[in-house]
């Protein structure tokens, strides 16, 4: 990317709006869609765009401006070549200003695109997350030569922002997973404590009771713990001592809690 790209207030405004989406906690789908929509708005000559991301060791289209862009992604993955594929594995963006030219570096891709879509110019930008290649931003024009060197420079700025946006999405998802894990651990610990008090058993014995019940019912351990807590709370009112008479007749709870009561 050249270093003399002028500051464009339209680009700055688009980035501010996308940043607001991220920090407002918008879902990943909305952010992905905003990225490809902004590509069409900001990149001169861009008629359509798509975002390809890595999911479970394969690439899928996370967002696209239309069915044509999504179809191009599918063709590229199918033939194993094209600007997106090369952008992901190389160090620079891939730009073919005129796909109708006989000098295209992707003959199988180009043949399919020209025959099956109106697209005639393409650029692919790789997206990075902590140095790892996690996907690509793809921009297309229906006009031969429609994506110029100026288009490529502005597209590189949009792609850089897309990498930052994906990093923010991943960080938020990891934080949510961590919170969920902590909540599960708290419920498991509470269930173990209740079983210890109710049955006068050790912590190891209480945990083993939860674990074996989880296996028998084919239910996640945290779910079993949650239902044990609900069962115990339904048996005892405020101030009751579960250790006093939890095992007495008439005190058994229903549902999953029965398996560990």
C-alpha positions as CSV (number, residue, x, y, z in Angstrom):
1,X,0.0,0.0,0.0
2,X,1.3,3.4,-0.9
3,X,2.0,5.9,1.9
4,X,0.4,8.9,0.2
5,X,-3.3,7.9,0.4
6,X,-5.1,11.2,1.3
7,X,-7.2,11.3,4.4
8,X,-10.8,10.9,3.3
9,X,-13.5,12.2,5.6
10,X,-15.9,9.6,4.2
11,X,-13.5,6.8,5.2
12,X,-13.1,8.3,8.6
13,X,-16.9,8.5,9.1
14,X,-17.4,4.9,8.0
15,X,-14.7,3.7,10.4
16,X,-16.3,5.7,13.2
17,X,-19.7,4.1,12.5
18,X,-18.2,0.6,12.4
19,X,-16.2,1.2,15.6
20,X,-19.5,2.3,17.2
21,X,-21.0,-1.1,16.2
22,X,-18.1,-3.0,17.7
23,X,-18.1,-1.1,21.0
24,X,-21.9,-1.2,21.3
25,X,-21.6,-5.0,21.4
26,X,-23.2,-5.7,18.0
27,X,-23.3,-9.3,17.0
28,X,-20.5,-10.6,14.7
29,X,-22.9,-11.0,11.7
30,X,-23.8,-7.3,11.9
31,X,-20.2,-6.3,12.0
32,X,-19.2,-8.5,9.2
33,X,-22.0,-7.2,7.0
34,X,-21.0,-3.6,7.8
35,X,-17.5,-4.3,6.7
36,X,-18.5,-5.6,3.2
37,X,-21.1,-2.8,2.8
38,X,-18.5,-0.2,3.6
39,X,-16.1,-1.7,1.1
40,X,-18.7,-1.0,-1.7
41,X,-19.2,2.5,-0.3
42,X,-15.6,3.5,0.1
43,X,-13.6,1.7,-2.6
44,X,-13.8,3.3,-6.0
45,X,-15.2,0.9,-8.6
46,X,-16.2,-1.7,-6.1
47,X,-19.6,-3.1,-7.0
48,X,-19.7,-6.0,-4.6
49,X,-17.7,-7.5,-1.8
50,X,-17.4,-10.5,0.5
51,X,-15.7,-11.6,3.7
52,X,-14.2,-15.0,4.0
53,X,-13.1,-16.2,7.4
54,X,-11.5,-19.4,8.9
55,X,-13.9,-21.6,10.8
56,X,-12.8,-25.0,12.1
57,X,-10.0,-25.4,9.6
58,X,-12.1,-24.3,6.6
59,X,-13.1,-21.0,5.0
60,X,-16.7,-19.9,4.9
61,X,-18.3,-16.7,3.6
62,X,-19.2,-14.7,6.8
63,X,-20.8,-11.9,4.9
64,X,-21.4,-10.7,1.3
65,X,-23.1,-7.8,-0.4
66,X,-25.0,-10.1,-2.7
67,X,-25.3,-13.6,-4.1
68,X,-22.8,-13.0,-6.9
69,X,-20.0,-12.2,-4.4
70,X,-20.9,-15.3,-2.3
71,X,-20.9,-17.4,-5.5
72,X,-17.4,-16.1,-6.4
73,X,-16.2,-17.2,-3.0
74,X,-17.6,-20.7,-3.6
75,X,-16.0,-20.9,-7.0
76,X,-12.6,-19.9,-5.7
77,X,-12.7,-22.5,-2.9
78,X,-13.8,-25.1,-5.4
79,X,-11.0,-24.5,-8.0
80,X,-8.4,-23.7,-5.3
81,X,-7.1,-20.5,-6.9
82,X,-7.9,-16.9,-7.1
83,X,-7.2,-13.5,-5.5
84,X,-8.7,-14.5,-2.1
85,X,-6.7,-17.8,-1.9
86,X,-3.5,-16.1,-2.9
87,X,-4.0,-13.2,-0.6
88,X,-4.5,-15.6,2.4
89,X,-1.2,-17.4,1.7
90,X,0.9,-14.5,0.5
91,X,2.3,-11.3,2.0
92,X,0.5,-8.8,-0.3
93,X,-3.0,-8.2,-1.6
94,X,-3.8,-9.7,-5.0
95,X,-5.1,-7.4,-7.7
96,X,-6.3,-8.3,-11.2
97,X,-7.6,-5.2,-12.8
98,X,-9.0,-7.0,-15.9
99,X,-10.1,-10.7,-15.6
100,X,-10.8,-10.8,-19.3
101,X,-7.0,-10.4,-20.0
102,X,-5.1,-13.4,-21.2
103,X,-2.4,-12.7,-18.7
104,X,-4.5,-13.6,-15.6
105,X,-2.6,-15.5,-12.9
106,X,-5.7,-17.6,-12.1
107,X,-6.9,-19.2,-15.4
108,X,-9.4,-21.7,-13.9
109,X,-10.9,-19.1,-11.6
110,X,-11.0,-16.5,-14.3
111,X,-12.7,-18.8,-16.8
112,X,-15.5,-19.6,-14.3
113,X,-16.0,-16.0,-13.2
114,X,-16.2,-14.6,-16.7
115,X,-18.6,-17.3,-17.8
116,X,-20.8,-17.4,-14.7
117,X,-20.8,-13.8,-13.2
118,X,-20.7,-10.2,-14.4
119,X,-17.4,-9.6,-12.4
120,X,-14.4,-8.4,-14.4
121,X,-12.0,-7.0,-11.9
122,X,-11.0,-8.3,-8.4
123,X,-8.8,-7.7,-5.4
124,X,-8.2,-10.0,-2.5
125,X,-6.8,-8.8,0.9
126,X,-5.7,-11.2,3.7
127,X,-6.9,-10.6,7.2
128,X,-4.6,-11.2,10.2
129,X,-5.3,-11.9,13.8
130,X,-2.2,-11.9,16.1
131,X,-0.1,-12.7,13.0
132,X,-2.3,-15.6,11.9
133,X,-4.1,-15.5,8.6
134,X,-7.8,-15.8,9.5
135,X,-9.5,-14.9,6.2
136,X,-9.8,-12.4,3.4
137,X,-11.7,-9.4,2.3
138,X,-12.6,-9.7,-1.4
139,X,-13.8,-6.8,-3.6
140,X,-15.1,-7.0,-7.1
141,X,-16.0,-4.7,-10.0
142,X,-18.2,-5.5,-13.0
143,X,-16.1,-3.3,-15.2
144,X,-12.7,-4.3,-16.7
145,X,-10.2,-2.0,-15.1
146,X,-12.8,-0.8,-12.6
147,X,-10.5,-1.4,-9.6
148,X,-7.5,0.8,-10.0
149,X,-4.4,1.2,-7.9
150,X,-6.2,3.9,-6.0
151,X,-9.0,1.4,-5.3
152,X,-6.4,-1.1,-4.1
153,X,-4.8,1.4,-1.7
154,X,-8.2,2.4,-0.1
155,X,-9.2,-1.3,0.0
156,X,-6.0,-2.0,2.0
157,X,-7.1,0.5,4.6
158,X,-10.6,-1.1,4.8
159,X,-9.0,-4.6,5.1
160,X,-6.7,-3.4,7.9
161,X,-9.8,-2.1,9.8
162,X,-11.5,-5.5,9.1
163,X,-8.6,-7.3,10.8
164,X,-9.0,-5.0,13.9
165,X,-12.8,-5.6,13.9
166,X,-12.3,-9.4,13.7
167,X,-9.8,-9.2,16.6
168,X,-12.3,-7.3,18.7
169,X,-15.0,-9.9,17.9
170,X,-12.7,-12.8,18.8
171,X,-11.7,-11.1,22.1
172,X,-15.3,-10.5,23.0
173,X,-16.2,-14.2,22.2
174,X,-13.3,-15.4,24.3
175,X,-14.4,-13.2,27.2
176,X,-17.9,-14.6,27.0
177,X,-16.6,-18.1,27.0
178,X,-14.5,-17.4,30.0
179,X,-17.4,-15.9,31.9
180,X,-19.5,-18.9,31.0
181,X,-16.8,-21.2,32.3
182,X,-16.5,-19.3,35.6
183,X,-20.2,-19.5,36.1
184,X,-20.2,-23.2,35.4
185,X,-17.4,-23.7,37.9
186,X,-19.3,-21.7,40.6
187,X,-22.4,-23.8,40.1
188,X,-20.4,-27.1,40.3
189,X,-18.7,-25.9,43.5
190,X,-22.0,-24.9,45.0
191,X,-23.6,-28.3,44.1
192,X,-20.6,-30.2,45.6
193,X,-21.0,-28.2,48.8
194,X,-24.8,-28.9,49.0
195,X,-24.2,-32.6,48.5
196,X,-21.5,-32.7,51.1
197,X,-23.7,-31.1,53.6
198,X,-26.8,-33.1,52.8
199,X,-25.2,-36.5,52.7
200,X,-22.2,-36.0,55.0
201,X,-19.7,-37.1,52.3
202,X,-16.3,-35.7,51.3
203,X,-15.8,-33.2,48.4
204,X,-14.2,-35.9,46.2
205,X,-17.2,-38.2,46.8
206,X,-19.7,-35.4,46.1
207,X,-17.9,-34.5,42.8
208,X,-17.7,-38.2,41.8
209,X,-21.5,-38.4,42.4
210,X,-22.0,-35.4,40.1
211,X,-19.7,-36.8,37.5
212,X,-21.3,-40.3,37.4
213,X,-24.7,-38.8,37.2
214,X,-23.6,-36.6,34.3
215,X,-22.4,-39.7,32.5
216,X,-25.5,-41.8,33.2
217,X,-27.9,-39.0,32.1
218,X,-25.6,-38.0,29.1
219,X,-25.8,-34.4,30.4
220,X,-23.1,-31.8,30.9
221,X,-21.7,-31.6,34.4
222,X,-22.6,-28.0,34.8
223,X,-26.2,-28.7,33.8
224,X,-26.4,-31.5,36.4
225,X,-25.0,-29.1,39.0
226,X,-27.5,-26.5,38.1
227,X,-30.4,-28.9,38.5
228,X,-29.0,-30.2,41.9
229,X,-29.0,-26.6,43.1
230,X,-32.5,-26.0,41.9
231,X,-33.7,-29.2,43.6
232,X,-32.0,-28.4,46.9
233,X,-33.4,-24.9,46.9
234,X,-36.9,-26.2,46.2
235,X,-36.7,-28.5,49.3
236,X,-35.4,-26.0,51.8
237,X,-36.8,-22.6,52.6
238,X,-34.6,-19.7,53.8
239,X,-32.7,-20.6,56.9
240,X,-33.2,-24.4,56.6
241,X,-30.2,-26.6,57.0
242,X,-29.7,-29.1,54.2
243,X,-27.5,-31.1,56.5
244,X,-30.2,-31.6,59.1
245,X,-32.8,-33.6,57.3
246,X,-32.1,-33.7,53.6
247,X,-32.1,-37.5,53.6
248,X,-35.3,-37.9,55.7
249,X,-38.4,-39.3,54.1
250,X,-40.4,-36.8,52.0
251,X,-37.4,-34.6,51.4
252,X,-36.2,-36.1,48.1
253,X,-36.3,-33.7,45.1
254,X,-37.7,-34.5,41.7
255,X,-35.9,-34.7,38.3
256,X,-32.1,-34.8,37.9
257,X,-31.6,-34.0,41.6
258,X,-33.1,-37.4,42.5
259,X,-30.1,-39.0,40.8
260,X,-27.7,-37.4,43.3
261,X,-30.0,-37.1,46.3
